[in-house]
Amino acid sequence: MEPDRTYPRGSTVTYTTRAGARRRHPPTAPITTAVVVGLPLRDVHTGSVWVPVRPPTVPEHAPAVLVRAADIIDISRADQ
C-alpha cells in the first residue's frame, strides 16, 4: 500500500499523545484531532512512519507536527 493513499492530505486523524513525549505548557490532551497536511515520511533506521499534521485551529502557515502512524487511532478520509 502506498503511504500517500493511507493518509491522504486533508484527512482528519485522531491520535494519542505518547506519555514520554515532550510537552508544552499547558499539557496537551492525551487524544488529539488534526488534519493531514503532507506525505508520510518513513524512518529507514527504525521503520517508523511519521505523518505531518496540523490541528484545525492552527493557521496554515504554521509548521506541521509529525505524528507516528502507530499512534493514529482513527482516520476520516477526505476522499470519502
N, C-alpha and C positions, 0 to 999 in steps of 0.2 A: 504494500500500500504506500502511495506517495505521501510524504508529510504534509504538503500543501492541501491535499484532499482530506486529510484527517482533521486539520484545524484551519478551515478557510477563513480568510480575512473577513472581518465584520461579524463573525460568530460570537455569541456570548458564552463565556465559560464560567463555571463556578469551581473554585479550587480551595484547598485547605492550606493554611499557613503552617509551615513547619515550626515546631517548638524551639529548635535551635537557631532559627533564622534571626538575622539582625533586625531589631525592632526600632521603629520610630516612636516618638512621643507625640500624641498618645499611642499606645499599642494598637496594632491592627486587630481586627476581629479574626477568629480562627477560620471562618469561612468567608470568602470574598467573591464578588462577581466582577468581571471585567470583559472587555472586548478584544478579540484577537486583531492585532494591527500589522502583522508581518508574517513571514515564513518561519516555520520552526527551525531551530538550529540543533544539530546533533554534536555532542561532545565525543570525539573519536577516542578519547582516553578512558572515559567512564561508560560510554554507551547511553548516557542520559540525553533525552530530548528536551529542549527548552523552547517555550512558546512565548513570543513577545506579546504582552497585553497592556492595556491601559484602562483604568477604571473609567466608567462613563462620565463621572463628574470632573475629570481632569481635562484641561484643554488639549487640543490636537497637537500643538507644537511641543508639549511636554515629552520628555523621554519615556520610552516604553520600559516596562518592568518585565524581567524574564521569570517565568514560572515553569517548574518541572512538569512535564506532561504527566508524570506519575502522580502528581498532586491534584490534577484536574479530575473532579468527580462528576461533572455534568457539562454538556455542551448543547447549545441551541444553534444549530447551523443557520447561517444567513441565507443559504440557497434553498431552504425548505419553507 
